[in-house]
Amino acid sequence: MNNLDLFTRSGALLDGHFQLTSGLHSNQYFQCALVLQHPEYAAVLCGQIADHFRDTGLDRVIAPAVGGIVVGVETGRLLGRPNCFAERKDGVMTLRRGFSLRKGERVLVVEDVVTTGGSVQEVIDLVRAAGAIPVGVGVIVDRSNGRVGFGDLPLFACHRQEVVTWQPDECPLCAEGRPVDKPGSRGLK
């Protein structure tokens, strides 16, 4: 079974009219929570990320909340490394709940889905601001099909697929009057 089959089997690849966390609109949505709720699927997907970065000498795994938390926990477990997550406070990605990063600590950033990479970049910036060293980025789904990058950091994706996106004012589904579903975690209006 390939990775896309895991999404199909779990009902995690949705068709419709969606506003993504980035604010863009799309006719497809990868609801990673539906695939990651199955421990055996989470182990397969996060195992691919862990295997890819296993020999980087990393100390910790970090993820943006909310979507990346399960990816961070499972990837950290498979690597035998602690994990933490960053979350927004007053619109700014921050470490809370007693989490901290040490200067010089080697950190893998993981996420469920990237389209523009905005949340991942915010976490990378947070890691660097703490004096820690990002070693790479691992994601379950890269919706940009490789167009998103993070400077010189290696990006590994379990599944790459270019999914059509539109600016809201250019969205043909909006023009048709189709209602928009906003499943992302930022609560965009």
C-alpha positions as a Markdown table, in Angstrom:
| # | Residue | x | y | z |
|---|---|---|---|---|
| 1 | Met | 0.0 | 0.0 | 0.0 |
| 2 | Asn | 1.4 | 3.4 | -0.9 |
| 3 | Asn | 1.1 | 6.5 | 1.3 |
| 4 | Leu | -1.8 | 8.0 | -0.7 |
| 5 | Asp | -3.7 | 4.8 | -0.1 |
| 6 | Leu | -3.4 | 5.4 | 3.6 |
| 7 | Phe | -5.2 | 8.7 | 3.1 |
| 8 | Thr | -7.9 | 7.2 | 0.9 |
| 9 | Arg | -8.5 | 4.3 | 3.3 |
| 10 | Ser | -8.9 | 6.6 | 6.3 |
| 11 | Gly | -11.1 | 9.1 | 4.5 |
| 12 | Ala | -8.4 | 11.8 | 5.0 |
| 13 | Leu | -8.3 | 13.0 | 1.3 |
| 14 | Leu | -11.3 | 15.3 | 1.0 |
| 15 | Asp | -12.8 | 16.9 | -2.1 |
| 16 | Gly | -14.9 | 20.1 | -1.9 |
| 17 | His | -14.3 | 23.8 | -1.4 |
| 18 | Phe | -11.7 | 24.6 | 1.4 |
| 19 | Gln | -10.0 | 27.6 | 2.9 |
| 20 | Leu | -6.5 | 26.4 | 3.9 |
| 21 | Thr | -4.6 | 27.6 | 7.0 |
| 22 | Ser | -2.6 | 29.8 | 4.6 |
| 23 | Gly | -5.8 | 31.6 | 3.5 |
| 24 | Leu | -5.7 | 30.1 | 0.0 |
| 25 | His | -8.7 | 28.1 | -1.4 |
| 26 | Ser | -8.5 | 24.6 | -2.8 |
| 27 | Asn | -10.8 | 21.9 | -4.1 |
| 28 | Gln | -8.9 | 19.2 | -2.1 |
| 29 | Tyr | -7.8 | 18.9 | 1.6 |
| 30 | Phe | -5.6 | 16.5 | 3.3 |
| 31 | Gln | -7.1 | 16.0 | 6.8 |
| 32 | Cys | -4.0 | 14.4 | 8.4 |
| 33 | Ala | -5.8 | 13.9 | 11.7 |
| 34 | Leu | -7.9 | 11.3 | 10.1 |
| 35 | Val | -4.9 | 9.2 | 8.9 |
| 36 | Leu | -2.9 | 9.9 | 12.0 |
| 37 | Gln | -5.7 | 8.6 | 14.3 |
| 38 | His | -4.7 | 5.1 | 13.2 |
| 39 | Pro | -1.5 | 4.2 | 15.1 |
| 40 | Glu | -0.4 | 1.8 | 12.4 |
| 41 | Tyr | -0.6 | 4.5 | 9.7 |
| 42 | Ala | 1.0 | 7.1 | 12.0 |
| 43 | Ala | 3.9 | 4.7 | 12.6 |
| 44 | Val | 4.4 | 4.1 | 8.8 |
| 45 | Leu | 4.3 | 7.8 | 7.8 |
| 46 | Cys | 6.3 | 9.1 | 10.8 |
| 47 | Gly | 8.7 | 6.2 | 10.4 |
| 48 | Gln | 9.6 | 7.4 | 7.0 |
| 49 | Ile | 10.4 | 10.8 | 8.4 |
| 50 | Ala | 12.4 | 9.3 | 11.3 |
| 51 | Asp | 14.3 | 7.0 | 8.9 |
| 52 | His | 15.2 | 9.9 | 6.6 |
| 53 | Phe | 16.7 | 12.0 | 9.4 |
| 54 | Arg | 17.9 | 9.2 | 11.7 |
| 55 | Asp | 21.6 | 9.8 | 11.0 |
| 56 | Thr | 21.6 | 13.6 | 11.4 |
| 57 | Gly | 22.6 | 13.6 | 15.1 |
| 58 | Leu | 19.4 | 15.4 | 16.1 |
| 59 | Asp | 18.6 | 16.0 | 19.7 |
| 60 | Arg | 14.9 | 16.9 | 19.6 |
| 61 | Val | 11.8 | 17.1 | 17.4 |
| 62 | Ile | 9.6 | 20.2 | 17.3 |
| 63 | Ala | 6.3 | 20.8 | 15.5 |
| 64 | Pro | 3.8 | 23.6 | 15.1 |
| 65 | Ala | 0.5 | 23.1 | 16.9 |
| 66 | Val | -2.0 | 21.8 | 16.3 |
| 67 | Gly | -1.6 | 19.7 | 13.2 |
| 68 | Gly | 2.0 | 18.8 | 13.7 |
| 69 | Ile | 1.7 | 17.6 | 17.3 |
| 70 | Val | 1.0 | 13.9 | 16.6 |
| 71 | Val | 3.7 | 13.9 | 13.9 |
| 72 | Gly | 6.2 | 15.3 | 16.4 |
| 73 | Val | 5.2 | 12.9 | 19.2 |
| 74 | Glu | 5.4 | 9.8 | 16.9 |
| 75 | Thr | 8.6 | 10.9 | 15.1 |
| 76 | Gly | 10.2 | 11.6 | 18.4 |
| 77 | Arg | 9.2 | 8.3 | 19.8 |
| 78 | Leu | 10.5 | 6.4 | 16.8 |
| 79 | Leu | 13.9 | 8.3 | 17.0 |
| 80 | Gly | 14.1 | 8.0 | 20.8 |
| 81 | Arg | 14.3 | 11.8 | 21.1 |
| 82 | Pro | 12.2 | 14.2 | 23.1 |
| 83 | Asn | 9.6 | 16.3 | 21.3 |
| 84 | Cys | 7.9 | 19.6 | 21.9 |
| 85 | Phe | 5.6 | 21.9 | 20.0 |
| 86 | Ala | 5.3 | 25.6 | 19.3 |
| 87 | Glu | 1.9 | 27.4 | 19.3 |
| 88 | Arg | 0.6 | 30.8 | 18.6 |
| 89 | Lys | 0.1 | 33.3 | 21.3 |
| 90 | Asp | -1.2 | 36.7 | 20.2 |
| 91 | Gly | -0.5 | 35.6 | 16.6 |
| 92 | Val | 3.2 | 34.8 | 17.3 |
| 93 | Met | 4.7 | 31.3 | 17.2 |
| 94 | Thr | 6.1 | 30.7 | 20.7 |
| 95 | Leu | 7.2 | 27.9 | 23.1 |
| 96 | Arg | 4.9 | 27.6 | 26.1 |
| 97 | Arg | 3.9 | 24.9 | 28.6 |
| 98 | Gly | 7.5 | 24.8 | 30.0 |
| 99 | Phe | 9.1 | 23.8 | 26.6 |
| 100 | Ser | 12.5 | 25.3 | 25.8 |
| 101 | Leu | 15.3 | 24.7 | 23.4 |
| 102 | Arg | 19.0 | 24.7 | 24.4 |
| 103 | Lys | 21.7 | 26.6 | 22.6 |
| 104 | Gly | 23.4 | 24.3 | 20.1 |
| 105 | Glu | 20.7 | 21.6 | 20.3 |
| 106 | Arg | 20.0 | 20.0 | 16.9 |
| 107 | Val | 16.3 | 20.1 | 16.1 |
| 108 | Leu | 14.2 | 18.4 | 13.5 |
| 109 | Val | 11.1 | 20.4 | 12.5 |
| 110 | Val | 8.0 | 18.3 | 11.5 |
| 111 | Glu | 4.5 | 19.1 | 10.3 |
| 112 | Asp | 1.5 | 17.3 | 8.9 |
| 113 | Val | 0.9 | 19.4 | 5.7 |
| 114 | Val | 2.7 | 22.2 | 4.0 |
| 115 | Thr | 1.3 | 24.4 | 1.2 |
| 116 | Thr | 3.2 | 27.7 | 1.6 |
| 117 | Gly | 5.3 | 26.6 | 4.5 |
| 118 | Gly | 4.5 | 29.6 | 6.7 |
| 119 | Ser | 4.0 | 27.8 | 10.0 |
| 120 | Val | 7.1 | 25.7 | 9.5 |
| 121 | Gln | 9.2 | 28.7 | 8.7 |
| 122 | Glu | 7.9 | 30.4 | 11.9 |
| 123 | Val | 9.1 | 27.4 | 13.9 |
| 124 | Ile | 12.5 | 27.4 | 12.1 |
| 125 | Asp | 12.9 | 31.0 | 13.0 |
| 126 | Leu | 11.9 | 30.2 | 16.6 |
| 127 | Val | 14.5 | 27.4 | 16.8 |
| 128 | Arg | 17.2 | 29.7 | 15.5 |
| 129 | Ala | 16.2 | 32.5 | 17.8 |
| 130 | Ala | 16.7 | 30.1 | 20.7 |
| 131 | Gly | 20.2 | 29.4 | 19.5 |
| 132 | Ala | 19.3 | 25.9 | 18.5 |
| 133 | Ile | 20.2 | 24.4 | 15.1 |
| 134 | Pro | 17.5 | 23.2 | 12.7 |
| 135 | Val | 18.7 | 20.1 | 10.9 |
| 136 | Gly | 15.8 | 19.6 | 8.5 |
| 137 | Val | 12.1 | 19.5 | 7.9 |
| 138 | Gly | 9.9 | 16.4 | 7.7 |
| 139 | Val | 6.3 | 16.5 | 6.6 |
| 140 | Ile | 3.6 | 14.0 | 5.9 |
| 141 | Val | 2.2 | 15.9 | 2.8 |
| 142 | Asp | 3.9 | 18.6 | 0.7 |
| 143 | Arg | 1.0 | 20.1 | -1.2 |
| 144 | Ser | 3.4 | 22.3 | -3.2 |
| 145 | Asn | 5.0 | 19.2 | -4.9 |
| 146 | Gly | 8.4 | 20.4 | -4.0 |
| 147 | Arg | 8.0 | 24.1 | -4.7 |
| 148 | Val | 8.2 | 25.1 | -1.0 |
| 149 | Gly | 11.7 | 25.2 | 0.4 |
| 150 | Phe | 13.3 | 26.3 | 3.6 |
| 151 | Gly | 16.7 | 27.7 | 2.5 |
| 152 | Asp | 19.5 | 25.2 | 2.9 |
| 153 | Leu | 17.5 | 22.8 | 5.1 |
| 154 | Pro | 16.6 | 19.5 | 3.6 |
| 155 | Leu | 12.9 | 18.8 | 3.2 |
| 156 | Phe | 11.5 | 15.3 | 3.3 |
| 157 | Ala | 7.9 | 14.6 | 2.4 |
| 158 | Cys | 6.1 | 11.2 | 2.7 |
| 159 | His | 3.8 | 12.3 | -0.1 |
| 160 | Arg | 4.2 | 15.1 | -2.6 |
| 161 | Gln | 1.3 | 16.3 | -4.7 |
| 162 | Glu | 0.5 | 19.6 | -6.4 |
| 163 | Val | -2.9 | 20.5 | -5.3 |
| 164 | Val | -4.6 | 23.5 | -7.0 |
| 165 | Thr | -4.9 | 26.6 | -4.9 |
| 166 | Trp | -6.4 | 30.0 | -5.5 |
| 167 | Gln | -6.4 | 33.4 | -3.9 |
| 168 | Pro | -9.9 | 33.8 | -2.4 |
| 169 | Asp | -10.8 | 36.6 | -4.8 |
| 170 | Glu | -9.8 | 34.4 | -7.8 |
| 171 | Cys | -11.4 | 31.2 | -6.6 |
| 172 | Pro | -13.8 | 29.7 | -9.2 |
| 173 | Leu | -15.6 | 27.7 | -6.4 |
| 174 | Cys | -16.4 | 31.0 | -4.7 |
| 175 | Ala | -17.6 | 32.5 | -8.0 |
| 176 | Glu | -20.0 | 29.5 | -8.3 |
| 177 | Gly | -21.3 | 30.3 | -4.8 |
| 178 | Arg | -20.2 | 27.1 | -3.3 |
| 179 | Pro | -19.9 | 27.3 | 0.5 |
| 180 | Val | -16.4 | 27.2 | 1.9 |
| 181 | Asp | -15.2 | 24.8 | 4.6 |
| 182 | Lys | -12.4 | 26.1 | 6.9 |
| 183 | Pro | -10.9 | 23.0 | 8.5 |
| 184 | Gly | -7.5 | 24.6 | 9.3 |
| 185 | Ser | -6.3 | 25.3 | 12.8 |
| 186 | Arg | -5.9 | 29.1 | 12.7 |
| 187 | Gly | -9.6 | 29.8 | 12.7 |
| 188 | Leu | -9.4 | 32.1 | 9.6 |
| 189 | Lys | -12.6 | 34.0 | 8.9 |
